[in-house]
Structures are given as structure tokens and as C-alpha cells.
């Protein structure tokens, strides 16, 4: 029984050596990036020619956005610098994906929603974060845009989805930027992994000295 308690105590000490990390599944940016990844996988399957370079690029950029957020969250245990760098890589990948969606719309003379477009306003008001909500929005937009003349040779659904994903990426980029700023502020206030270990070593030395005073 005592040995088990000792093992638990040692495990706790080891865990204390690491900075807070992980839990990326609970991050809003990760959830939204996963949604973008899932939607993009289906989008390229339906609307981008198989074997095309654009298809591969969109799939890779969507995956990179999601994966780098997860990896950054985990790597926070030992490196704030690496964590922030990976969040920046995620932003870059998603921006690349956004450009591909915008190119798809522009090259087919389809409308690109501005902030005053009724569908854009509706999308923002819904605060979409799940696949079910996204599908509800697409169905709603389709019912109101059936007679639209703002696209030429594209399926209406692809126009709606492409515009909606652009909006989702804008939201992710906004929250990623705030997350990066927050991590930078924490680094300035508390230091990084090296400072954290120094603090733990200092505590150990202090407790050792206190224990020898008798």
C-alpha cells in the first residue's frame, strides 16, 4: 500500500515538471478546424477533379490546420515557442485552404459573399460549430438561393459550402490569433519550460534545507 502511494507521489512530481498541455479536443479552434477538415474532404470529392493538384493541396492544407493545432497543444508541455509556432503553421495552412476556396469561386464567376450578404449575416448569427448546424445552414441557404444568377457553371450547393468554409476559416484564424497572443502574454509573465524547471528545482532545494534544519 505504501509503495503504491509512493509511486503515485513520484508520478505527481514528474507531472509537475511539465507545463499544462493537451486537451486540444476541448479547444474551440480544434473543433472548428476538424469541421473544416471533414467538410473539405467531402467538398473535393464532389467538386474537385480526382488527381488534380488543387485537390491534393486542399486536403493537405485542411489536415495540416487540424493536426498542427493538436500537436501545438501537446507540445506546450515542454515548449511554448514550439506551441506558438505550430499554431502559426495551422493559421498559414488554413489561409492557404481559404485561398483555394476563393479561387474556386472566382474562377467560375461565382459570387463571393461580403459581410453585408444576407447568408453571411445568417451564418455568423448561427455561430456554427458542428456538422449538423453546417448542414442546416446549407439547406436554409439553398432554399433561398435557388433562383440565384450569381454563379455560372457550378452547383449552387458548392457555392454555398465554399463561401461558408471561408467564413469558418476566418473565425478559426481570429481565435487562433487570440490564443497565440494569450500564450505570448503567459510566456512574458511566467517564462517558459526552463524557468518552470528552475522554479521546481528551487522549491526542492528550499524544502530540502528546511527538512535538515532539525
C-alpha positions as a LaTeX table, in Angstrom:
\begin{tabular}{lrrr}
\hline
Residue & $x$ (\AA) & $y$ (\AA) & $z$ (\AA) \\
\hline
Unk1 & 0.00 & 0.00 & 0.00 \\
Unk2 & 2.81 & 2.39 & 0.95 \\
Unk3 & 4.72 & 1.55 & $-2.24$ \\
Unk4 & 1.63 & 2.33 & $-4.31$ \\
Unk5 & 1.28 & 5.70 & $-2.61$ \\
Unk6 & 4.97 & 6.34 & $-3.23$ \\
Unk7 & 4.59 & 5.59 & $-6.94$ \\
Unk8 & 1.63 & 7.94 & $-7.16$ \\
Unk9 & 3.63 & 10.66 & $-5.38$ \\
Unk10 & 6.55 & 10.23 & $-7.78$ \\
Unk11 & 4.22 & 10.35 & $-10.77$ \\
Unk12 & 2.76 & 13.60 & $-9.47$ \\
Unk13 & 6.24 & 15.08 & $-9.14$ \\
Unk14 & 7.09 & 14.12 & $-12.71$ \\
Unk15 & 3.87 & 15.60 & $-13.99$ \\
Unk16 & 4.64 & 18.83 & $-12.15$ \\
Unk17 & 7.78 & 19.17 & $-14.25$ \\
Unk18 & 5.67 & 19.62 & $-17.39$ \\
Unk19 & 3.79 & 22.75 & $-18.34$ \\
Unk20 & 0.00 & 22.48 & $-18.83$ \\
Unk21 & $-0.68$ & 20.83 & $-22.18$ \\
Unk22 & $-3.05$ & 18.67 & $-24.21$ \\
Unk23 & $-6.81$ & 18.82 & $-24.03$ \\
Unk24 & $-6.91$ & 20.06 & $-27.61$ \\
Unk25 & $-10.20$ & 18.21 & $-28.16$ \\
Unk26 & $-11.83$ & 20.84 & $-25.95$ \\
Unk27 & $-10.33$ & 23.78 & $-27.84$ \\
Unk28 & $-12.89$ & 25.59 & $-29.97$ \\
Unk29 & $-10.29$ & 26.20 & $-32.68$ \\
Unk30 & $-9.55$ & 22.48 & $-32.89$ \\
Unk31 & $-13.25$ & 21.59 & $-33.10$ \\
Unk32 & $-13.77$ & 24.13 & $-35.89$ \\
Unk33 & $-10.62$ & 23.01 & $-37.72$ \\
Unk34 & $-11.88$ & 19.42 & $-37.56$ \\
Unk35 & $-15.19$ & 20.57 & $-39.04$ \\
Unk36 & $-13.35$ & 22.35 & $-41.86$ \\
Unk37 & $-11.28$ & 19.23 & $-42.49$ \\
Unk38 & $-14.36$ & 17.00 & $-42.69$ \\
Unk39 & $-16.24$ & 19.40 & $-44.98$ \\
Unk40 & $-13.21$ & 19.84 & $-47.24$ \\
Unk41 & $-12.72$ & 16.08 & $-47.62$ \\
Unk42 & $-16.28$ & 15.82 & $-48.91$ \\
Unk43 & $-16.07$ & 19.02 & $-50.98$ \\
Unk44 & $-13.03$ & 17.95 & $-53.01$ \\
Unk45 & $-14.55$ & 14.52 & $-53.52$ \\
Unk46 & $-17.65$ & 16.10 & $-55.07$ \\
Unk47 & $-16.37$ & 19.20 & $-56.84$ \\
Unk48 & $-12.61$ & 18.98 & $-57.49$ \\
Unk49 & $-11.32$ & 16.61 & $-60.23$ \\
Unk50 & $-9.62$ & 13.50 & $-58.90$ \\
Unk51 & $-5.87$ & 13.56 & $-59.33$ \\
Unk52 & $-5.68$ & 17.33 & $-59.62$ \\
Unk53 & $-3.03$ & 19.23 & $-57.73$ \\
Unk54 & $-5.65$ & 21.51 & $-56.20$ \\
Unk55 & $-7.48$ & 18.55 & $-54.70$ \\
Unk56 & $-4.34$ & 17.29 & $-53.00$ \\
Unk57 & $-3.41$ & 20.77 & $-51.80$ \\
Unk58 & $-6.84$ & 21.39 & $-50.26$ \\
Unk59 & $-6.88$ & 18.03 & $-48.49$ \\
Unk60 & $-3.37$ & 18.54 & $-47.11$ \\
Unk61 & $-3.99$ & 22.13 & $-46.02$ \\
Unk62 & $-7.21$ & 21.17 & $-44.20$ \\
Unk63 & $-5.47$ & 18.29 & $-42.45$ \\
Unk64 & $-2.45$ & 20.41 & $-41.57$ \\
Unk65 & $-4.65$ & 23.05 & $-39.94$ \\
Unk66 & $-6.23$ & 20.49 & $-37.63$ \\
Unk67 & $-3.11$ & 18.45 & $-36.90$ \\
Unk68 & $-0.89$ & 21.40 & $-36.06$ \\
Unk69 & $-3.37$ & 22.73 & $-33.52$ \\
Unk70 & $-3.38$ & 19.32 & $-31.82$ \\
Unk71 & 0.41 & 19.00 & $-31.95$ \\
Unk72 & 0.90 & 22.52 & $-30.64$ \\
Unk73 & $-1.38$ & 21.83 & $-27.70$ \\
Unk74 & 0.56 & 18.68 & $-26.79$ \\
Unk75 & 4.00 & 20.26 & $-27.31$ \\
Unk76 & 3.02 & 23.00 & $-24.86$ \\
Unk77 & 4.22 & 20.59 & $-22.14$ \\
Unk78 & 7.85 & 21.42 & $-22.88$ \\
Unk79 & 8.00 & 24.34 & $-25.31$ \\
Unk80 & 5.84 & 27.46 & $-25.51$ \\
Unk81 & 7.86 & 28.57 & $-28.52$ \\
Unk82 & 7.09 & 25.36 & $-30.41$ \\
Unk83 & 3.44 & 25.52 & $-29.38$ \\
Unk84 & 3.06 & 29.05 & $-30.76$ \\
Unk85 & 4.97 & 28.16 & $-33.92$ \\
Unk86 & 2.63 & 25.23 & $-34.63$ \\
Unk87 & $-0.43$ & 27.41 & $-34.10$ \\
Unk88 & 1.05 & 29.80 & $-36.65$ \\
Unk89 & 1.62 & 26.92 & $-39.06$ \\
Unk90 & $-2.04$ & 25.96 & $-38.61$ \\
Unk91 & $-3.09$ & 29.52 & $-39.44$ \\
Unk92 & $-0.94$ & 29.50 & $-42.55$ \\
Unk93 & $-2.33$ & 26.17 & $-43.75$ \\
Unk94 & $-5.91$ & 27.28 & $-43.24$ \\
Unk95 & $-5.23$ & 30.57 & $-45.02$ \\
Unk96 & $-3.88$ & 28.58 & $-47.96$ \\
Unk97 & $-7.07$ & 26.49 & $-47.93$ \\
Unk98 & $-9.18$ & 29.63 & $-47.80$ \\
Unk99 & $-7.45$ & 30.96 & $-50.92$ \\
Unk100 & $-8.21$ & 27.69 & $-52.74$ \\
Unk101 & $-11.90$ & 28.05 & $-51.92$ \\
Unk102 & $-11.88$ & 31.68 & $-53.06$ \\
Unk103 & $-10.10$ & 30.69 & $-56.28$ \\
Unk104 & $-12.76$ & 28.05 & $-56.91$ \\
Unk105 & $-15.47$ & 30.69 & $-56.66$ \\
Unk106 & $-13.66$ & 33.43 & $-58.57$ \\
Unk107 & $-12.52$ & 31.24 & $-61.43$ \\
Unk108 & $-16.12$ & 30.14 & $-62.05$ \\
Unk109 & $-17.57$ & 33.66 & $-61.76$ \\
Unk110 & $-19.48$ & 32.69 & $-58.62$ \\
Unk111 & $-20.42$ & 35.24 & $-56.01$ \\
Unk112 & $-18.12$ & 35.68 & $-53.03$ \\
Unk113 & $-20.10$ & 36.82 & $-50.03$ \\
Unk114 & $-19.13$ & 40.10 & $-48.40$ \\
Unk115 & $-20.03$ & 40.97 & $-44.81$ \\
Unk116 & $-23.35$ & 42.51 & $-45.92$ \\
Unk117 & $-24.58$ & 39.42 & $-47.79$ \\
Unk118 & $-27.68$ & 38.02 & $-46.11$ \\
Unk119 & $-26.21$ & 34.50 & $-46.00$ \\
Unk120 & $-23.03$ & 35.79 & $-44.38$ \\
Unk121 & $-25.04$ & 37.57 & $-41.67$ \\
Unk122 & $-27.12$ & 34.44 & $-41.06$ \\
Unk123 & $-24.03$ & 32.23 & $-40.86$ \\
Unk124 & $-22.37$ & 34.48 & $-38.29$ \\
Unk125 & $-25.54$ & 34.73 & $-36.20$ \\
Unk126 & $-25.82$ & 30.93 & $-36.03$ \\
Unk127 & $-22.30$ & 30.59 & $-34.53$ \\
Unk128 & $-21.88$ & 27.29 & $-36.36$ \\
Unk129 & $-19.56$ & 24.76 & $-34.76$ \\
Unk130 & $-20.97$ & 21.33 & $-35.68$ \\
Unk131 & $-21.60$ & 19.39 & $-38.87$ \\
Unk132 & $-25.33$ & 19.30 & $-38.13$ \\
Unk133 & $-25.50$ & 23.07 & $-37.82$ \\
Unk134 & $-23.49$ & 23.46 & $-41.01$ \\
Unk135 & $-25.87$ & 21.20 & $-42.94$ \\
Unk136 & $-28.87$ & 23.12 & $-41.58$ \\
Unk137 & $-27.33$ & 26.36 & $-42.79$ \\
Unk138 & $-26.60$ & 24.97 & $-46.27$ \\
Unk139 & $-30.20$ & 23.70 & $-46.60$ \\
Unk140 & $-31.53$ & 27.07 & $-45.46$ \\
Unk141 & $-29.34$ & 28.95 & $-47.95$ \\
Unk142 & $-30.23$ & 26.59 & $-50.81$ \\
Unk143 & $-33.94$ & 27.18 & $-50.28$ \\
Unk144 & $-33.47$ & 30.95 & $-50.58$ \\
Unk145 & $-30.92$ & 30.99 & $-53.41$ \\
Unk146 & $-32.43$ & 28.53 & $-55.89$ \\
Unk147 & $-33.04$ & 31.27 & $-58.43$ \\
Unk148 & $-29.68$ & 32.97 & $-57.90$ \\
Unk149 & $-27.87$ & 34.20 & $-61.01$ \\
Unk150 & $-24.56$ & 34.73 & $-59.23$ \\
Unk151 & $-23.00$ & 31.51 & $-60.38$ \\
Unk152 & $-22.50$ & 30.17 & $-63.89$ \\
Unk153 & $-21.44$ & 26.55 & $-64.19$ \\
Unk154 & $-21.23$ & 25.48 & $-60.56$ \\
Unk155 & $-23.73$ & 23.55 & $-58.44$ \\
Unk156 & $-25.39$ & 26.02 & $-56.08$ \\
Unk157 & $-24.54$ & 23.86 & $-53.09$ \\
Unk158 & $-20.82$ & 24.08 & $-53.87$ \\
Unk159 & $-21.04$ & 27.88 & $-53.95$ \\
Unk160 & $-22.74$ & 27.95 & $-50.56$ \\
Unk161 & $-20.35$ & 25.47 & $-48.98$ \\
Unk162 & $-17.24$ & 27.22 & $-50.35$ \\
Unk163 & $-18.38$ & 30.60 & $-49.02$ \\
Unk164 & $-19.36$ & 29.11 & $-45.67$ \\
Unk165 & $-15.99$ & 27.39 & $-45.23$ \\
Unk166 & $-14.25$ & 30.69 & $-45.95$ \\
Unk167 & $-16.25$ & 32.20 & $-43.08$ \\
Unk168 & $-15.36$ & 29.28 & $-40.80$ \\
Unk169 & $-11.67$ & 29.72 & $-41.56$ \\
Unk170 & $-11.94$ & 33.43 & $-40.74$ \\
Unk171 & $-13.39$ & 32.50 & $-37.35$ \\
Unk172 & $-10.63$ & 29.95 & $-36.68$ \\
Unk173 & $-7.94$ & 32.44 & $-37.68$ \\
Unk174 & $-9.41$ & 35.04 & $-35.31$ \\
Unk175 & $-9.44$ & 32.66 & $-32.34$ \\
Unk176 & $-6.02$ & 31.22 & $-33.16$ \\
Unk177 & $-4.58$ & 34.72 & $-33.16$ \\
Unk178 & $-6.13$ & 35.38 & $-29.74$ \\
Unk179 & $-4.75$ & 32.06 & $-28.48$ \\
Unk180 & $-1.26$ & 32.94 & $-29.70$ \\
Unk181 & $-1.42$ & 36.36 & $-28.01$ \\
Unk182 & $-2.59$ & 34.72 & $-24.78$ \\
Unk183 & 0.31 & 32.24 & $-24.87$ \\
Unk184 & 2.78 & 35.06 & $-25.53$ \\
Unk185 & 1.43 & 37.03 & $-22.57$ \\
Unk186 & 1.72 & 33.95 & $-20.34$ \\
Unk187 & 5.30 & 33.45 & $-21.52$ \\
Unk188 & 6.21 & 37.05 & $-20.72$ \\
Unk189 & 4.60 & 36.83 & $-17.28$ \\
Unk190 & 5.70 & 33.34 & $-16.23$ \\
Unk191 & 8.54 & 32.33 & $-18.56$ \\
Unk192 & 8.79 & 29.06 & $-20.42$ \\
Unk193 & 9.80 & 25.48 & $-19.66$ \\
Unk194 & 13.32 & 26.36 & $-18.47$ \\
Unk195 & 12.01 & 28.90 & $-15.97$ \\
Unk196 & 9.39 & 26.40 & $-14.85$ \\
Unk197 & 12.06 & 23.75 & $-14.13$ \\
Unk198 & 14.21 & 26.33 & $-12.34$ \\
Unk199 & 11.28 & 27.17 & $-10.08$ \\
Unk200 & 10.72 & 23.48 & $-9.28$ \\
Unk201 & 14.44 & 22.96 & $-8.55$ \\
Unk202 & 14.43 & 25.99 & $-6.26$ \\
Unk203 & 11.42 & 24.66 & $-4.38$ \\
Unk204 & 13.13 & 21.28 & $-3.96$ \\
Unk205 & 16.32 & 22.83 & $-2.63$ \\
Unk206 & 14.34 & 25.01 & $-0.27$ \\
Unk207 & 12.27 & 22.09 & 1.06 \\
Unk208 & 15.49 & 20.02 & 1.45 \\
Unk209 & 17.12 & 22.73 & 3.52 \\
Unk210 & 14.01 & 23.12 & 5.63 \\
Unk211 & 13.96 & 19.38 & 6.21 \\
Unk212 & 17.56 & 19.44 & 7.52 \\
Unk213 & 17.14 & 22.28 & 9.99 \\
Unk214 & 16.33 & 19.86 & 12.77 \\
\hline
\end{tabular}
